[in-house]
């Protein structure tokens, strides 16, 4: 995974509450065994018509919202089933940060484990960001190191993240890579176990 200390980029609005994981990545696309390639199916039932054509009314299909690394959503984002495919799809589509008033707990954890930064901010702050992001161009700078957000137009906000996950996201590590850093220790332990037996 690619890490970051600061991220500056377009922020787009998905002003919908209770967006569940089946809306993020519909169940018919869960048969794939890779972790990549899910971005094309993100919000599939909203992004495409029944005929498979792009739905021009859907927020993320609008030309001015293309290529954004920051998604601003509404409360209880990622509710529903615990499918890890949801953050896979969001990340593969190009999102690195999701800002919302609240997240489903398992989805929040799955984001962190898969290199996405979920930021919870007060509802009135998110309302402000949603309104600004509906009028493109709108950019945010996310300073993960200092846990700060700003838009260069006078808006700033602080957020908090556990030190463990901050280190993981800054370095672009997942839990397997953390374990591999201890490879020498693991090899020594296994050698000692063999000697003792």
C-alpha positions as CSV (number, residue, x, y, z in Angstrom):
1,X,0.0,0.0,0.0
2,X,1.2,3.6,-0.5
3,X,1.4,5.7,2.5
4,X,1.2,9.5,3.0
5,X,2.0,12.1,5.6
6,X,0.0,14.8,3.8
7,X,-2.5,14.6,1.1
8,X,-3.9,17.5,-1.0
9,X,-6.6,16.9,-3.5
10,X,-10.1,17.3,-4.7
11,X,-12.8,16.5,-2.1
12,X,-16.2,15.3,-3.5
13,X,-19.6,15.1,-1.8
14,X,-21.8,12.0,-1.4
15,X,-24.5,13.6,0.7
16,X,-26.2,10.4,1.7
17,X,-26.7,8.9,5.2
18,X,-26.6,5.2,6.0
19,X,-24.7,4.1,2.9
20,X,-24.3,0.4,3.5
21,X,-21.6,-1.9,2.2
22,X,-24.0,-3.5,-0.4
23,X,-24.4,0.0,-1.9
24,X,-20.7,0.5,-1.9
25,X,-20.0,-2.9,-3.5
26,X,-23.0,-5.0,-4.5
27,X,-23.0,-8.6,-3.6
28,X,-22.8,-9.9,-7.2
29,X,-19.2,-8.7,-7.4
30,X,-17.9,-10.5,-4.3
31,X,-16.9,-13.6,-6.2
32,X,-13.6,-12.2,-7.3
33,X,-10.7,-13.6,-5.4
34,X,-8.2,-10.7,-5.9
35,X,-8.1,-7.6,-3.7
36,X,-7.8,-5.4,-6.8
37,X,-10.1,-4.5,-9.6
38,X,-13.1,-3.7,-7.4
39,X,-13.1,0.1,-8.2
40,X,-15.0,-0.4,-11.4
41,X,-17.9,-1.8,-9.4
42,X,-18.0,0.9,-6.7
43,X,-21.5,2.2,-6.1
44,X,-22.5,0.2,-9.1
45,X,-26.3,0.4,-8.8
46,X,-26.0,4.2,-8.4
47,X,-23.3,4.8,-11.0
48,X,-25.0,2.8,-13.8
49,X,-28.5,2.5,-15.2
50,X,-30.2,-0.9,-15.5
51,X,-29.0,-0.9,-19.1
52,X,-25.4,-0.5,-18.0
53,X,-25.0,3.1,-19.1
54,X,-23.4,5.7,-16.7
55,X,-26.1,7.4,-14.7
56,X,-25.5,11.1,-15.3
57,X,-27.5,12.1,-12.2
58,X,-25.1,10.3,-9.8
59,X,-22.8,12.7,-8.0
60,X,-19.5,10.8,-8.7
61,X,-20.3,10.5,-12.4
62,X,-20.2,14.3,-12.9
63,X,-17.1,15.4,-14.8
64,X,-16.1,17.9,-12.1
65,X,-16.0,15.1,-9.5
66,X,-13.6,12.8,-11.4
67,X,-10.2,11.8,-9.9
68,X,-10.9,12.9,-6.3
69,X,-8.9,11.2,-3.5
70,X,-11.2,12.5,-0.7
71,X,-14.8,11.5,-0.3
72,X,-17.1,13.4,2.1
73,X,-20.2,11.4,3.1
74,X,-22.9,11.6,5.7
75,X,-23.6,9.7,8.9
76,X,-23.2,6.0,9.5
77,X,-21.2,5.4,6.3
78,X,-20.3,1.7,5.7
79,X,-23.1,0.2,7.7
80,X,-24.5,-3.2,6.9
81,X,-22.5,-6.4,6.4
82,X,-18.8,-6.4,7.3
83,X,-17.4,-7.1,3.8
84,X,-13.8,-6.0,3.4
85,X,-14.5,-5.6,-0.3
86,X,-16.0,-2.2,0.4
87,X,-12.7,-0.5,1.4
88,X,-11.0,-2.4,-1.4
89,X,-13.5,-0.9,-3.9
90,X,-13.1,2.6,-2.5
91,X,-9.3,2.4,-2.5
92,X,-9.2,0.9,-6.0
93,X,-11.4,3.7,-7.3
94,X,-8.8,6.2,-6.0
95,X,-10.1,7.3,-2.7
96,X,-7.6,7.6,0.2
97,X,-9.6,9.6,2.7
98,X,-13.3,9.4,3.7
99,X,-14.8,12.1,5.9
100,X,-18.1,11.5,7.7
101,X,-19.8,12.3,11.0
102,X,-19.8,8.5,11.8
103,X,-18.8,5.1,10.4
104,X,-19.9,1.6,11.1
105,X,-17.3,0.1,13.5
106,X,-16.2,-2.8,11.4
107,X,-16.1,-0.8,8.2
108,X,-13.9,1.8,10.0
109,X,-11.5,-0.9,11.1
110,X,-11.5,-2.5,7.6
111,X,-10.6,0.9,6.1
112,X,-7.6,1.3,8.4
113,X,-6.4,-2.2,7.7
114,X,-6.6,-1.5,3.9
115,X,-4.8,1.9,3.8
116,X,-7.8,4.2,3.8
117,X,-8.1,7.0,6.4
118,X,-11.6,7.4,7.8
119,X,-12.0,10.7,9.5
120,X,-15.0,11.4,11.9
121,X,-15.9,15.0,12.3
122,X,-18.9,16.7,14.0
123,X,-22.1,16.7,11.8
124,X,-22.1,20.5,11.4
125,X,-18.5,20.4,10.2
126,X,-19.3,17.7,7.7
127,X,-22.4,19.6,6.5
128,X,-20.1,22.6,5.8
129,X,-17.7,20.4,3.9
130,X,-20.5,18.8,1.9
131,X,-21.8,22.1,0.8
132,X,-18.4,23.3,-0.2
133,X,-17.6,20.1,-2.1
134,X,-20.9,20.3,-4.0
135,X,-19.4,23.4,-5.7
136,X,-16.3,22.3,-7.5
137,X,-13.4,23.0,-7.6
138,X,-12.9,22.3,-3.9
139,X,-9.7,20.9,-2.4
140,X,-8.7,19.8,1.1
141,X,-5.2,19.2,2.6
142,X,-5.1,16.3,5.0
143,X,-2.1,16.5,7.3
144,X,-2.0,13.0,8.8
145,X,1.2,13.7,10.8
146,X,-0.4,16.6,12.7
147,X,-4.1,15.3,12.5
148,X,-5.3,18.4,10.8
149,X,-7.5,19.3,7.8
150,X,-7.6,22.7,6.0
151,X,-8.9,24.0,2.7
152,X,-6.7,27.1,2.2
153,X,-9.8,29.3,2.5
154,X,-9.9,29.7,6.2
155,X,-11.4,26.3,7.2
156,X,-9.4,24.1,9.6
157,X,-10.3,21.1,11.7
158,X,-8.5,18.7,13.9
159,X,-9.2,14.9,13.9
160,X,-7.8,12.1,16.0
161,X,-6.3,8.7,15.0
162,X,-4.7,6.0,17.1
163,X,-0.9,6.2,16.9
164,X,-0.6,2.6,15.7
165,X,-2.9,3.2,12.7
166,X,-1.2,6.6,12.0
167,X,2.2,4.9,11.7
168,X,0.7,2.2,9.5
169,X,-1.0,4.7,7.1
170,X,2.1,7.0,7.0
171,X,4.3,4.1,6.0
172,X,1.8,2.3,3.8
173,X,2.1,-0.9,5.9
174,X,-0.5,-3.6,6.4
175,X,-0.5,-6.1,9.2
176,X,1.4,-8.7,7.1
177,X,4.2,-6.2,6.4
178,X,4.4,-5.5,10.1
179,X,4.8,-9.2,10.8
180,X,7.5,-9.5,8.0
181,X,9.5,-6.8,9.7
182,X,10.0,-9.3,12.5
183,X,11.1,-12.1,10.2
184,X,14.6,-12.4,11.8
185,X,13.0,-12.7,15.3
186,X,10.6,-15.3,14.1
187,X,13.4,-17.3,12.5
188,X,15.5,-17.1,15.7
189,X,12.5,-18.3,17.7
190,X,11.8,-21.2,15.4
191,X,15.5,-22.2,15.5
192,X,15.5,-22.1,19.3
193,X,12.3,-24.2,19.4
194,X,13.9,-26.8,17.2
195,X,17.0,-26.9,19.4
196,X,15.0,-27.4,22.6
197,X,13.0,-30.2,21.1
